[in-house]
Amino acid sequence: MIGIIVLAVVGLILLFPVVMTRLAKRKTAQLERAKATIAGHEARLAAEGRAKNTIVPAEHGLLPGADLVIDDEPDAEEAAALAAAKTGDWRPAAAHLTADGSADLRWRRQRGLAQLAAEDDTWLRAWRAEHPDDPTAALLHADALVYLAWNIRTGARANQVSREQFDSFHRVLREAHEAAEAAAALAPADDPNPWVVQTSIAMGLGWPNDRFRQLWAELVERDPHHWAAHTRALQYWCDKWRGSHELMHGFIDEAIAAAPAGSLLAPVKLEAYYEQFGQDREKLTAWKRPEVGAALDAALADLAAADPDHHRLPYAHGWLAYALTRAGRYTEALEQYRALGRYIPQPFTNFNDPRQSFIDLRIAAVQGAVAAARKEG
């Protein structure tokens, strides 16, 4: 009898792991089924949410999301110059950069080519070897060094940049400054762009305010309303770089007051608020403050007075679309999204996913505008 009991106990002991394993597998299967059910439910809720938070763009005079392009994509002429440069032929780039236009337009044309030269300057070195006194090539060389320096530093916060990166960043910026001074010596006396390139150098090397003011005096003597120079100087004067909220706003307010109607400097004030609110981690309701409303009205008036062919229109429309949406002025914001057509400009390009950020805010503007129209009706 005792033997039978012992055998039974032994059998139970041997079966116990098997039973527990089966129970564990059953519990695991039940848990997985429960997770799948929850995930399916959440997916359905998300789909329902997306269905509610969507629009048919064509019904509101807008292009579908798939047709939108980031505003820094090159136009046909720039694309041809870039393609030729990649093969070593610098001549189309030279023709593109020296075509008629304001100093700011010539500066805008240079951006993509300077970025390319920061990655591979073989074609630029060939250009400079053949024409060592060419002021356009000299300026492009200085600008390419600035892009190279910032590529080394990256856009990370200072505490995430290594000492080696900072050392290389500063070294290349010093080279860029020497190149900018050489470009200034070659350029026509009234060309501001050799001084424009130094604004980013000043920011990166931490020039003191008085030294930057001296640089700025040289620049505005040649072109008092150079658009790109003002947006770059705004960064120098902002709190996260070499200034403060007060200095930044004082700078742009003075520039706007001195500029003629249609300069498109007034929308730069919206960028100043963006910098301030981001630095202070303000809630989005900050965009509804009275002083922002006044800045929006001034920017709209500046835009209305601008040349319809002004090459900075996407910037103005972009900042107005963003700020008007945040301010809850949806009907006016929708007009800006329509005016943008297929372009996604700043400030949307500041976000990790520019396209989705643009689409989400555009939806909010449309829905807000529709709701306002129904209320009025």
C-alpha positions in Angstrom: 0.0 0.0 0.0 2.8 2.3 1.0 4.5 1.6 -2.4 1.4 2.5 -4.3 1.1 5.8 -2.4 4.8 6.5 -3.0 4.4 5.8 -6.7 1.3 8.1 -6.9 3.2 10.9 -5.2 6.2 10.5 -7.5 3.8 10.5 -10.4 2.2 13.7 -9.3 5.6 15.3 -8.8 6.6 14.3 -12.3 3.3 15.5 -13.8 3.3 18.8 -11.9 5.8 20.6 -14.3 3.8 19.4 -17.3 0.5 20.6 -15.9 2.0 24.0 -14.9 3.6 24.4 -18.3 0.3 23.7 -20.0 -1.5 26.2 -17.6 1.2 28.8 -18.3 0.8 28.3 -22.1 -2.9 28.6 -21.7 -2.6 31.8 -19.7 -0.1 33.2 -22.2 -2.5 32.4 -25.1 -5.3 34.1 -23.3 -3.2 37.1 -22.6 -2.1 37.4 -26.2 -5.7 37.1 -27.4 -6.6 39.9 -24.9 -3.8 42.1 -26.2 -4.8 41.5 -29.8 -8.4 42.4 -28.9 -7.3 45.6 -27.2 -4.9 46.5 -30.1 -7.7 45.9 -32.6 -10.0 48.1 -30.6 -7.4 50.9 -30.4 -6.8 50.6 -34.1 -10.5 51.0 -34.8 -10.7 54.0 -32.5 -7.6 55.5 -34.2 -9.1 54.9 -37.7 -12.3 56.5 -36.5 -10.4 59.5 -35.2 -8.5 59.9 -38.5 -11.7 59.7 -40.4 -13.2 62.5 -38.3 -10.0 64.6 -38.4 -9.7 64.7 -42.2 -10.8 66.7 -45.1 -11.1 66.4 -48.9 -8.5 69.0 -49.9 -9.9 69.7 -53.3 -13.2 70.8 -51.8 -11.4 73.6 -50.1 -9.1 74.7 -52.9 -6.1 72.7 -51.6 -3.8 70.1 -53.1 -3.7 66.6 -51.7 -0.9 65.7 -49.3 0.8 63.5 -51.9 1.3 66.5 -54.2 3.0 68.7 -51.6 6.8 69.4 -51.7 9.2 70.7 -49.2 10.1 74.3 -50.1 13.8 73.8 -50.1 13.6 71.6 -53.2 15.5 73.2 -56.1 13.7 74.8 -59.1 14.6 73.7 -62.6 17.5 76.1 -63.1 19.0 75.2 -59.8 18.5 71.5 -60.3 20.4 71.7 -63.6 23.2 73.7 -62.0 23.5 71.1 -59.2 23.4 68.2 -61.6 26.2 69.7 -63.7 28.3 70.5 -60.7 28.1 66.9 -59.5 29.7 65.9 -62.8 32.5 68.5 -62.3 31.1 71.2 -64.6 30.9 74.5 -62.7 29.8 76.8 -65.5 26.0 76.3 -65.2 26.4 77.1 -61.5 28.3 80.3 -62.3 25.6 81.3 -64.8 22.8 80.6 -62.3 24.4 82.6 -59.5 25.3 85.6 -61.6 21.8 86.0 -63.3 20.0 89.3 -62.7 18.3 89.7 -59.3 18.5 91.4 -56.0 21.2 90.6 -53.5 18.8 88.6 -51.5 17.7 86.6 -54.6 21.3 85.9 -55.5 21.8 84.7 -51.9 18.8 82.4 -52.1 20.1 80.9 -55.3 23.4 80.1 -53.6 22.0 77.9 -50.8 21.8 74.5 -52.6 25.2 74.9 -54.4 26.9 75.9 -51.1 25.4 72.8 -49.4 26.7 70.7 -52.3 30.2 72.2 -52.1 30.2 71.5 -48.4 29.9 67.8 -49.3 32.1 67.7 -52.4 33.9 70.9 -53.6 35.7 69.3 -56.5 33.9 71.4 -59.1 34.2 74.6 -57.0 38.0 74.1 -56.7 38.2 73.7 -60.4 36.2 77.0 -60.8 38.5 78.8 -58.4 41.6 77.4 -60.0 40.5 78.7 -63.4 39.2 82.0 -62.1 40.9 82.8 -58.8 39.6 86.3 -58.6 36.0 85.5 -59.3 33.9 87.1 -56.5 31.0 84.7 -56.9 33.2 81.6 -56.5 35.0 83.2 -53.6 31.7 83.9 -51.8 30.4 80.4 -52.5 33.6 79.0 -51.0 33.1 81.0 -47.8 29.4 79.9 -47.6 30.3 76.3 -48.2 32.7 76.4 -45.3 29.9 77.7 -43.1 27.7 74.8 -44.1 30.6 72.4 -43.5 31.1 73.8 -40.1 27.5 73.4 -39.1 27.4 69.9 -40.6 30.3 69.0 -38.2 28.6 70.6 -35.2 25.1 69.2 -36.2 21.9 70.7 -35.0 22.1 69.0 -31.6 22.0 70.8 -28.3 25.3 72.0 -27.0 25.4 69.3 -24.3 25.1 66.7 -27.0 28.0 67.9 -29.1 31.5 66.5 -28.4 34.5 68.6 -27.6 36.1 67.3 -30.8 33.1 68.4 -32.8 33.2 71.9 -31.3 36.9 72.3 -31.9 36.4 71.3 -35.6 33.3 73.5 -35.8 35.2 76.6 -34.6 38.3 75.9 -36.7 36.2 75.7 -39.9 34.2 78.8 -39.0 37.5 80.7 -38.6 38.5 79.5 -42.1 35.1 80.6 -43.3 35.7 84.1 -41.8 39.0 84.4 -43.6 37.3 83.3 -46.9 34.5 85.8 -46.4 36.9 88.6 -45.9 38.7 87.5 -49.1 35.4 87.4 -50.9 34.5 90.9 -49.7 37.8 92.2 -51.1 36.9 90.8 -54.5 33.2 91.7 -54.6 31.7 95.0 -55.8 31.7 97.6 -53.1 27.9 97.6 -52.8 27.5 93.8 -52.5 26.2 92.9 -49.0 26.5 89.2 -49.4 30.1 88.8 -48.2 28.8 90.3 -44.9 25.6 88.2 -44.9 27.7 85.1 -44.8 29.5 86.4 -41.7 26.3 86.5 -39.7 26.3 82.7 -39.2 30.0 82.8 -38.5 29.4 85.5 -35.8 26.7 83.3 -34.2 28.8 80.2 -34.2 32.0 81.8 -32.9 30.1 83.8 -30.3 31.0 87.3 -31.4 30.2 89.9 -28.7 27.2 92.1 -29.5 29.3 95.2 -30.3 31.3 93.3 -32.8 28.1 92.0 -34.4 26.7 95.5 -34.6 29.8 96.6 -36.5 29.3 93.8 -39.0 25.6 94.7 -39.2 26.4 98.3 -40.0 28.6 97.3 -42.9 25.8 95.0 -44.2 22.9 97.4 -44.0 24.9 100.2 -45.5 24.9 98.1 -48.7 21.4 96.7 -48.4 19.2 97.9 -45.5 16.4 95.5 -46.0 18.2 92.3 -47.1 15.7 89.6 -46.1 18.0 86.7 -45.5 20.4 88.9 -43.5 17.5 89.8 -41.2 16.4 86.3 -40.6 20.0 85.3 -39.8 20.5 88.2 -37.5 17.3 87.3 -35.7 18.9 84.0 -34.8 22.0 85.8 -33.5 19.9 88.1 -31.3 17.6 85.4 -29.9 17.9 84.1 -26.4 19.3 80.7 -27.3 22.3 82.2 -29.1 23.8 85.6 -28.3 20.9 87.8 -27.3 17.7 87.8 -25.4 13.9 88.1 -26.1 14.2 91.9 -25.6 17.1 92.3 -28.0 15.6 90.0 -30.6 12.2 91.8 -30.6 13.9 95.2 -30.5 16.0 94.2 -33.5 13.1 93.1 -35.7 10.8 95.9 -34.6 13.3 98.5 -35.6 13.9 96.7 -38.9 10.2 96.5 -39.7 9.6 100.1 -38.8 12.4 101.2 -41.2 11.4 98.9 -44.1 9.1 99.9 -46.9 5.7 98.2 -47.3 6.0 94.9 -49.1 9.5 94.1 -47.8 8.2 90.9 -46.2 10.2 91.7 -43.0 7.0 92.0 -40.9 6.3 88.2 -41.0 9.8 87.7 -39.5 8.2 89.0 -36.3 6.2 85.8 -36.1 9.4 83.8 -36.2 10.6 85.9 -33.2 7.5 84.9 -31.3 8.1 81.3 -32.3 11.6 81.5 -30.9 10.4 83.1 -27.7 7.5 80.7 -27.0 9.7 77.7 -27.8 12.5 78.9 -25.5 10.0 79.6 -22.7 8.0 76.4 -23.3 4.9 78.5 -23.6 1.5 76.9 -24.2 0.0 77.2 -27.6 -2.5 79.7 -26.3 0.4 82.2 -26.3 -0.4 82.7 -30.0 -3.7 84.2 -29.1 -2.2 87.1 -27.2 -3.0 90.7 -28.3 0.5 91.5 -29.3 0.7 88.5 -31.5 -2.6 89.5 -33.1 -1.1 92.9 -33.9 2.0 91.3 -35.4 -0.3 89.1 -37.6 -2.2 92.1 -38.8 1.1 93.9 -39.7 2.4 90.8 -41.5 -0.9 90.5 -43.5 -0.6 94.2 -44.5 3.1 93.7 -45.5 2.1 90.7 -47.6 -0.7 92.5 -49.3 1.8 95.2 -50.4 4.4 92.8 -51.6 5.3 92.2 -55.3 3.3 89.1 -56.4 6.5 87.7 -57.8 8.5 88.2 -54.6 10.7 85.1 -54.1 10.1 85.1 -50.3 6.3 84.8 -50.6 6.3 81.1 -49.4 8.0 82.2 -46.2 5.4 84.8 -45.5 2.5 82.5 -46.4 4.0 79.7 -44.3 4.5 81.8 -41.1 1.1 83.4 -41.5 -0.6 80.0 -42.1 1.0 78.6 -39.0 0.5 81.5 -36.7 -3.1 82.3 -37.8 -4.0 78.6 -37.2 -2.5 78.7 -33.7 -4.2 82.0 -33.0 -7.6 80.5 -34.0 -8.0 82.8 -37.0 -8.9 79.8 -39.2 -10.6 81.6 -42.2 -7.6 83.8 -42.7 -5.2 80.8 -42.2 -7.0 78.9 -44.9 -6.3 81.7 -47.4 -2.6 81.3 -46.6 -2.7 77.5 -47.1 -4.4 78.0 -50.5 -1.8 80.6 -51.5 1.0 78.2 -50.7 -0.2 75.7 -53.3 2.2 72.8 -53.3 4.9 74.2 -51.0 5.6 73.3 -47.4 7.9 76.1 -46.1 9.0 77.3 -42.7 8.0 76.9 -39.9 6.7 73.4 -40.9 10.2 72.4 -42.0 11.3 72.8 -38.4 9.3 69.8 -37.3 10.5 66.1 -37.5 7.7 65.3 -40.0 7.1 68.6 -42.0 4.5 67.0 -44.3 2.3 65.6 -41.5 2.7 68.6 -39.3 1.6 70.8 -42.3 -1.4 68.5 -43.1 -2.5 68.4 -39.5 -2.6 72.1 -39.1 -4.2 72.6 -42.5 -7.0 70.3 -41.4 -7.4 72.3 -38.2 -7.7 75.5 -40.3 -10.2 74.0 -42.7 -12.4 72.6 -40.0 -12.2 75.8 -38.0 -13.1 77.9 -41.1 -16.0 75.6 -42.0 -17.3 75.8 -38.4 -17.0 79.6 -38.5 -18.9 79.8 -41.8 -21.7 77.7 -40.4 -21.9 79.8 -37.3 -22.2 83.0 -39.4 -24.7 81.3 -41.7 
